[in-house]
Amino acid sequence: MKPWAPNAAVAAPIEITSLNVQRGDVIQIGGMPCRVADLQQLPLGAKRLLFETGEQLTMHPRTRLVALRVHRRW
């Protein structure tokens, strides 16, 4: 995970599903923050999240998680 650098960005917690998860979202799994590096669409609306650290997580359509999303301000 890249170190935090001060800039004009605001991080906010949001609820995500397989429909609105995005690259760059940070999800805490087992007490460890994991940043989504890539997404793969799976059958029946599921998505496989690939994290920067190499781990993977499959989100089914009804899975709901809280993630930290960075909103950049210009």
N, C-alpha and C positions, 0 to 999 in steps of 0.2 A: 504494500500500500504506500502511496506517495505521502511524504510528510506534508503537514498543513502549512500553507503559506498565506500570510495576510493579503487579502485582495477585496474587491467589492462583491463579495458573495455572502449569501445568507443560507444557512442549513436549517431545514425544518423537518420534523418527523411527519410522515404521512402513512396512511394505510395503503398497501399495494396488493394487487391480485395478479394473476397471470396475464390479465388484459392490459394493465397499465405499468408494469415493471419496466424500468429503463436501464440502459448502460449507465454506470456511475452511481447507481443507488447503493447505499451502504446498509447491509442487513447484519444485525448482531446474531450470531449463531454460536451457542455454547459459550457465551461471554466474550467471543472474539469478533470484532467487526470485520466483515467481508465485503469488498466492493465488487459489484457486478461488472465483469469485463466483456462478456458476450452472452447472447441469448440464442437458443435454438427452439424453433416451433416444433411441437410434438402433436400427435393426433388428439382429437377431442378437446382442443383448447388448452392443453398443458404446455408448459415451457420448461426447458432445462436451462438453469442459470449456471454460467461458468464464471468463477471468481478469479481475481488476479492471482491468488495463491495456488490455484490449480484445483481446488475443491469444486464439486458440482452439487446442485440441489434441483430437484424436480418439483415445480409448482403445478398442482392440479387446478382446474378452474375454480374450485371453491376454497382454495388455500388463501388465507389472509394473513399478512405479515406487516409489521411496522418497520419502515425503512427511513433512513436519513437521506434526504434529497437536497442537493445544493442548487440554489436558485441564484444565477449570476445577475448582478445589477450593472447596468451600463451608465 
